[in-house]
Amino acid sequence: MKYAVISDIHGNLEALNAVLKDIKKRRVDVVVCLGDIVGYYPDPLLCIDLVKAHCTHCVAGNHDFAAIGMTSTTSFTFYALTAIEWTRDRLSEYDKEYLKSLPLTYQCDDLFFTHASPADPPKFSYVFPDNDASISDAFENMTHRINFIGHTHWPFILMKDERGIALCQGSSVELNEESSYLINAGSVGQPRDYDNRSCYVLYDSKKKTVSQRRVKYNYKITQKKINEKNLPAFLAERLEKGR
């Protein structure tokens, strides 16, 4: 089976369309969305429609639940809160019901999918590759050998074996049966690793490989929409810088 795993779209229609076009070329069997369909950017409704049409499975992100009042926004930045309030006012009842229906996790075979740390999905805790405590907590609470997450907008592949936990180098990694893995799919709609291209991952269960894919999209169209809809200018500026 070939899986495409996408995350953190955040209402960025141009980025999502580019990624879905790239996925189509890869002839995947399953597309899984790790949440945060909405938030930050100006096309939440169209992005919801595309996820429903093209994703086999989708789990909830904190912005998805925040948009319908199902999780706290006290930790949100000014920009995140401003955008989520803007988004909330534009969701139809149908869209709200869809976001409400999203599960926190999805699992199949030896694969586990959730938005944030697998340690406690409802808390939406971050796992950063330079934060040993969050990494240890995640691995200690994993119930499956291969785990896919998003949330930080920073792609990485972490491996745990008898020697400990290590950050895998390179954009493509061959998995081994003796190790467990924590794989961050990065972000479709708002990359923060200083690369402004959208990011998602491909997993081939037959070849046992995970590959990061970077996809160019016309962020200037998104920036124009942000300005037209009076969303914070900072949200437009960061797309060009990928941070």
C-alpha positions as CSV (number, residue, x, y, z in Angstrom):
1,M,0.0,0.0,0.0
2,K,1.1,3.5,-0.7
3,Y,0.0,6.2,1.7
4,A,0.1,10.0,1.3
5,V,0.0,11.8,4.6
6,I,-0.8,15.5,4.7
7,S,-1.2,17.9,7.6
8,D,-1.8,21.5,8.6
9,I,-3.5,22.9,5.5
10,H,-4.9,25.9,7.4
11,G,-7.2,27.1,4.8
12,N,-4.5,27.6,2.1
13,L,-6.3,26.5,-1.0
14,E,-3.5,27.1,-3.4
15,A,-1.1,24.9,-1.4
16,L,-3.6,22.1,-1.0
17,N,-4.5,22.0,-4.7
18,A,-0.8,21.8,-5.6
19,V,-0.2,19.0,-3.1
20,L,-3.2,17.0,-4.2
21,K,-2.0,17.4,-7.8
22,D,1.4,16.0,-6.8
23,I,-0.2,13.1,-4.9
24,K,-2.3,12.2,-7.9
25,K,1.0,11.6,-9.9
26,R,2.2,9.2,-7.2
27,R,-0.7,6.8,-7.6
28,V,-1.2,6.3,-3.9
29,D,-3.9,4.0,-2.4
30,V,-4.7,6.0,0.8
31,V,-4.6,9.7,1.6
32,V,-4.6,10.5,5.3
33,C,-5.0,14.1,6.6
34,L,-3.6,14.8,10.1
35,G,-5.9,17.8,10.8
36,D,-5.8,21.5,11.0
37,I,-7.7,21.9,7.7
38,V,-8.8,25.4,8.8
39,G,-7.2,28.3,10.6
40,Y,-4.8,31.1,9.5
41,Y,-5.8,31.3,5.8
42,P,-8.7,32.5,3.6
43,D,-10.3,29.4,2.1
44,P,-11.4,27.1,5.0
45,L,-14.6,26.0,3.3
46,L,-13.1,25.0,0.0
47,C,-10.3,23.2,1.9
48,I,-12.8,21.2,3.9
49,D,-14.6,20.2,0.7
50,L,-11.3,19.1,-0.9
51,V,-10.3,17.0,2.2
52,K,-13.7,15.3,2.2
53,A,-13.4,14.6,-1.6
54,H,-9.8,13.4,-1.7
55,C,-8.8,12.1,1.8
56,T,-9.6,8.5,2.7
57,H,-9.3,9.4,6.5
58,C,-8.9,12.6,8.4
59,V,-8.2,13.3,12.1
60,A,-8.9,16.5,14.0
61,G,-6.4,19.2,14.6
62,N,-6.5,21.8,17.4
63,H,-7.5,24.5,15.0
64,D,-10.3,22.4,13.6
65,F,-11.7,21.9,17.1
66,A,-11.0,25.5,18.1
67,A,-13.1,26.7,15.2
68,I,-16.1,25.0,16.7
69,G,-15.4,25.6,20.4
70,M,-14.3,22.1,21.2
71,T,-10.8,23.0,22.5
72,S,-9.3,26.0,24.3
73,T,-7.6,28.9,22.4
74,T,-5.8,30.3,25.5
75,S,-2.4,29.2,24.1
76,F,-3.1,30.7,20.6
77,T,-1.0,33.6,19.4
78,F,-2.7,36.8,18.5
79,Y,-2.5,35.9,14.8
80,A,-3.9,32.4,15.4
81,L,-6.7,33.6,17.5
82,T,-7.6,36.4,15.0
83,A,-7.7,33.9,12.2
84,I,-9.7,31.3,14.0
85,E,-12.3,33.8,15.0
86,W,-12.5,34.9,11.3
87,T,-12.8,31.3,10.3
88,R,-15.5,30.5,12.9
89,D,-17.8,33.2,11.5
90,R,-17.7,31.7,8.1
91,L,-18.3,28.1,8.7
92,S,-21.7,26.7,7.8
93,E,-23.5,24.3,10.1
94,Y,-22.6,21.5,7.7
95,D,-18.9,22.4,8.0
96,K,-19.1,22.5,11.8
97,E,-20.7,19.1,11.9
98,Y,-18.0,17.7,9.8
99,L,-15.2,19.1,12.0
100,K,-17.0,17.9,15.1
101,S,-17.2,14.4,13.6
102,L,-13.4,14.1,13.1
103,P,-11.7,11.5,15.4
104,L,-8.6,12.3,17.3
105,T,-6.8,9.3,16.0
106,Y,-6.8,6.7,13.2
107,Q,-5.0,3.4,13.2
108,C,-4.5,0.5,10.8
109,D,-2.1,-2.4,10.8
110,D,1.1,-1.1,12.5
111,L,0.3,2.6,11.6
112,F,-1.0,5.3,14.0
113,F,-2.1,8.7,12.9
114,T,-2.9,11.7,15.1
115,H,-2.4,15.5,14.9
116,A,0.0,16.1,17.8
117,S,1.9,13.9,20.3
118,P,0.6,10.3,20.5
119,A,1.1,10.6,24.3
120,D,-2.2,12.3,24.8
121,P,-4.0,13.2,21.6
122,P,-6.7,15.4,23.3
123,K,-4.1,17.7,24.7
124,F,-2.5,18.5,21.3
125,S,1.0,18.6,22.8
126,Y,3.9,19.5,20.5
127,V,6.8,17.2,19.7
128,F,9.9,19.1,18.5
129,P,13.0,17.2,17.3
130,D,15.2,19.3,19.7
131,N,13.0,18.7,22.7
132,D,14.1,15.5,24.5
133,A,11.2,15.5,27.0
134,S,8.5,15.7,24.4
135,I,10.2,13.0,22.3
136,S,10.6,10.6,25.2
137,D,7.0,11.1,26.2
138,A,5.8,10.4,22.7
139,F,7.8,7.2,22.3
140,E,6.9,5.9,25.7
141,N,3.2,6.2,25.0
142,M,3.2,4.9,21.4
143,T,1.1,1.8,20.8
144,H,2.1,1.3,17.2
145,R,5.5,0.9,15.5
146,I,5.0,3.7,13.0
147,N,3.4,6.9,14.0
148,F,2.5,9.9,11.9
149,I,2.0,13.4,13.4
150,G,1.9,17.1,12.4
151,H,1.2,20.2,14.5
152,T,4.6,21.8,14.6
153,H,4.8,22.4,10.8
154,W,8.3,21.1,10.9
155,P,9.0,17.8,9.1
156,F,11.2,15.1,10.7
157,I,11.7,11.4,11.1
158,L,12.7,10.0,14.5
159,M,13.7,6.4,15.1
160,K,14.0,4.4,18.3
161,D,15.9,1.2,18.6
162,E,17.9,-0.6,21.3
163,R,20.6,2.2,21.1
164,G,18.1,5.0,21.8
165,I,16.3,7.7,19.8
166,A,17.9,9.3,16.7
167,L,16.9,11.9,14.1
168,C,17.0,10.3,10.7
169,Q,19.0,12.2,8.1
170,G,17.8,12.8,4.5
171,S,14.4,13.2,3.0
172,S,13.9,9.5,2.3
173,V,14.3,6.8,4.9
174,E,14.1,3.0,4.7
175,L,12.4,1.6,7.8
176,N,13.5,-1.5,9.6
177,E,11.3,-4.0,11.4
178,E,13.3,-3.7,14.7
179,S,12.7,0.0,15.2
180,S,9.8,2.3,16.0
181,Y,9.3,5.6,14.2
182,L,7.7,9.0,14.8
183,I,7.2,10.8,11.5
184,N,6.1,14.5,11.2
185,A,4.5,15.2,7.9
186,G,5.3,18.9,8.0
187,S,2.7,21.4,6.7
188,V,0.8,21.9,3.5
189,G,-0.4,25.4,4.1
190,Q,2.2,27.1,6.4
191,P,5.7,25.6,6.3
192,R,7.9,26.8,9.2
193,D,11.2,25.1,8.4
194,Y,12.5,27.9,6.2
195,D,11.4,26.2,3.0
196,N,8.3,27.9,1.6
197,R,7.2,24.9,-0.4
198,S,4.4,22.7,0.9
199,C,5.4,19.5,2.6
200,Y,3.8,16.1,2.9
201,V,5.1,12.5,3.2
202,L,4.7,9.3,1.3
203,Y,4.8,5.9,3.0
204,D,5.2,2.7,1.0
205,S,4.4,-0.3,3.1
206,K,5.8,-2.8,0.6
207,K,9.1,-1.0,0.2
208,K,9.2,0.1,3.8
209,T,10.2,3.6,2.9
210,V,9.1,7.1,4.0
211,S,9.8,10.1,1.8
212,Q,9.2,13.8,2.3
213,R,7.8,15.6,-0.7
214,R,8.2,19.3,-1.3
215,V,5.8,21.0,-3.6
216,K,5.9,24.6,-5.0
217,Y,2.7,26.6,-5.1
218,N,1.8,30.2,-6.0
219,Y,1.8,31.7,-2.5
220,K,1.3,35.2,-3.9
221,I,-2.3,34.3,-4.8
222,T,-2.8,33.3,-1.2
223,Q,-1.1,36.5,0.0
224,K,-3.4,38.6,-2.1
225,K,-6.5,36.9,-0.7
226,I,-5.2,37.4,2.9
227,N,-4.9,41.2,2.3
228,E,-8.3,41.4,0.5
229,K,-10.0,39.7,3.5
230,N,-8.2,41.8,6.1
231,L,-6.5,38.9,7.8
232,P,-3.2,39.8,9.6
233,A,-0.4,40.9,7.2
234,F,2.1,38.8,9.1
235,L,0.3,35.6,7.9
236,A,0.9,36.6,4.3
237,E,4.6,37.6,4.9
238,R,5.5,34.3,6.6
239,L,4.4,32.2,3.5
240,E,7.2,33.7,1.4
241,K,9.8,33.0,4.1
242,G,8.6,29.6,5.2
243,R,8.8,30.3,8.9
